[in-house]
Amino acid sequence: MMLSSIKGMGTPKAWKRRAETFDLWVRQNSLMDFYLSHQFGIERGIIRALKYKEATNRAPRPAGDPEIFSALQFCTLATRVGARVSATARHELCGKIRGALSDKKGLADLDFELSTIAHLIKAGFDVELNDLEGLRREGKNFDFLAARNGISIAIECKSFSYDVGRKIHRRRLYDLSGLISNSLSRALDQEGGTFVKVTLADSLRPGDLGKVAGEISETLRAGTAPPDCSFVSGCEAFDVAASPIGPDAHLGVSQDEVEEFISRRFGFSTPHLLVSFRPNKAAVIVGVRSLKAR
């Protein structure tokens, strides 16, 4: 019931278009799958849940699947809020869902707002949904008003992107991965591990992506960083079996484990890593960091 409702609130056409967009991005760049899980996990979970329900006539179980859990949690919040508000507010909520299915931020902001509403209601507050009810036009310039025991609190929800304050934005990093995907695949034909260090003076600018990709590709081809590189600062080998991409890599590779390994093994600290591997056989890790932290 919840999945059918959320499909209607976003419109089947909008969900289908979003799913096709995600599929296209992954076909163009397989590493984009990781970016989608971080940035659009709720939408991806809902799309998967809708496909599962269409195939089995049952909703999927969320246990052990963060995407499905987040998706069903959002569906529950959105349908419950939609059922208790006015027609005006429901129309606005549906509009927000449709808008999120075509923008760069996705449903995360709306999920945060709905989760806050649910938390306040559970805590015994009466909540007036100013934003959804269109009351901002009457001078109530905040998302909602929460009242309990004679006290009213005006609340404006703000969430921040993972990239705020970072010189290396996640989406740009995965755009880079698409430019070097063929070079990564060829490098994996050789057994062993390769770590490529990319050091930037400032941010990873769109205009530099091609140059950075070219230097990484040449480094992987030659097995060493060319002397005239502007961005690649080093290339070193490592034992795959002694890394997180060892015998158990088929069970999943943790970003934190790879990050800790790279810091310990090469003294190169960065959360910005591109990892491509064949379990216990070959691996390429590209680490990108900026000398200007903020």
Number of C-alpha atoms within 10 A of each C-alpha: 10 17 19 13 15 23 20 15 22 19 16 13 12 19 24 13 13 19 17 11 13 17 15 12 15 16 12 13 19 17 19 20 15 14 17 17 15 13 19 19 22 26 26 22 22 24 20 17 23 21 14 14 15 11 10 10 10 11 18 17 11 16 8 8 12 14 21 24 20 19 24 23 16 25 22 18 18 24 19 14 18 20 12 10 16 13 12 11 20 20 15 17 23 19 16 18 22 20 16 20 22 14 10 10 14 20 22 18 17 19 20 15 18 19 16 15 24 17 12 16 14 10 10 12 19 16 18 17 20 21 19 21 20 15 16 15 10 8 8 14 15 15 21 24 19 18 17 13 8 5 8 13 12 15 16 12 13 9 10 7 12 11 11 10 10 15 19 22 18 17 14 14 18 21 18 21 24 20 19 20 18 12 19 24 15 12 22 19 12 12 14 19 23 23 20 24 22 21 20 20 13 14 18 21 14 11 8 13 16 14 14 22 21 18 21 30 21 16 19 22 14 10 15 17 22 16 9 9 17 14 20 26 18 17 19 13 15 17 16 22 17 11 18 22 27 19 14 12 16 11 9 10 16 12 15 11 13 18 19 18 17 23 14 11 11 14 10 18 15 14 17 18 21 20 18 20 21 19 19 21 18 22 28 23 19 20 21 23 22 18 11 11 12 11
